[in-house]
């Protein structure tokens, strides 16, 4: 992560400056001004919304996959338990 930040140091500095300005407005209780600044910052980059949606979609797929893997794991445990029980019951 550090390497990425260092490679993009100018963008990181600009983002930091904007965060400080936004934080100052929030600290001063200027919530509407802070939200307006945020909306203005998003306007030049409408593709960010597409990227945000793509990231959300990917996170949803990952969550679904994790859930599916958890269910598969539970089912495998159940099958193993049932098979083990049946096999043990047939032992003399």
Phi, psi and omega in degrees: 000320181300318181298319180297315179297319180294321179295333182245040189301322179296315179295322179295317179297316180296317178297318178299317179298316180293323177295321178297316179296317178296316178297322179296319178294318178296317180297329179276001179081012181269066184297316180299319179296319180296317179293323177295319178298320180295316178297320179296321180294328180284329186303318181291348185231068181297337179293342177299322179298321177295319178295318178299318179293320178297318178296318178296320178297317180296317178299322177297318179296318180297316178299316179299317180295317178298319178296318180296318179295323178295317178296317178300319179297315179297315179297321178297320177296317179298312180299317178299318179295315180296313180298317179299319179296315181295315181297319179294324181292340180268353178284145180290000000 
